[in-house]
Amino acid sequence: MICARVRPGGQKQRVLLARALYKKPRILALDEATSHLDLHSEQHVVQLLGGLPMTRITIAHRNETIAFAQRVIRLNKGAIAEDIRLDEQAVPGRVTT
């Protein structure tokens, strides 16, 4: 297995993401998938993923990770605290929580 060797966190995340995208899934679930990337790399990955024809479910803590989302569901103690649907008129890259 490629990821069994010791690799920096960001490199391992990129390899795992590439493996997931190789199969061209219709739905992609990402749990903190870019948390070990630097901000520039994370923004690049998020923008590229946004252009792919698939449904993405992203679990993240950083606003930069969800900046291009169409819908944001914020949880608090396991319950839905907010369900925000962002329209096309919203400013890309700007999400406040």
RAPE-V907392 format. One record per backbone hydrogen bond with DSSP energy under -1.0 kcal/mol. NH is the residue of the N-H (numbers start at 1). CO is the residue of the C=O. E is the energy in kcal/mol with one decimal. If there is no record, write none. Layout:
NH | CO | E
NH | CO | E
This chain:
4 | 1 | -1.1
12 | 8 | -2.3
13 | 9 | -2.3
14 | 10 | -2.0
15 | 11 | -2.1
16 | 12 | -2.5
17 | 13 | -2.4
18 | 14 | -2.3
19 | 15 | -2.3
20 | 16 | -2.0
21 | 17 | -2.4
22 | 18 | -1.7
24 | 21 | -1.9
28 | 55 | -2.9
30 | 57 | -3.5
32 | 59 | -3.1
35 | 32 | -1.3
37 | 34 | -1.6
42 | 38 | -2.7
43 | 39 | -2.5
44 | 40 | -2.0
45 | 41 | -2.5
46 | 42 | -2.8
47 | 43 | -2.3
48 | 44 | -2.3
49 | 45 | -2.7
50 | 46 | -1.9
52 | 49 | -1.5
54 | 52 | -2.0
55 | 26 | -3.0
57 | 28 | -2.7
59 | 30 | -3.4
69 | 66 | -1.9
72 | 84 | -3.1
74 | 82 | -2.1
76 | 79 | -2.8
79 | 76 | -1.4
81 | 74 | -3.2
82 | 74 | -1.7
84 | 72 | -3.3
86 | 70 | -2.5
90 | 87 | -1.4
93 | 67 | -1.4
94 | 91 | -1.5
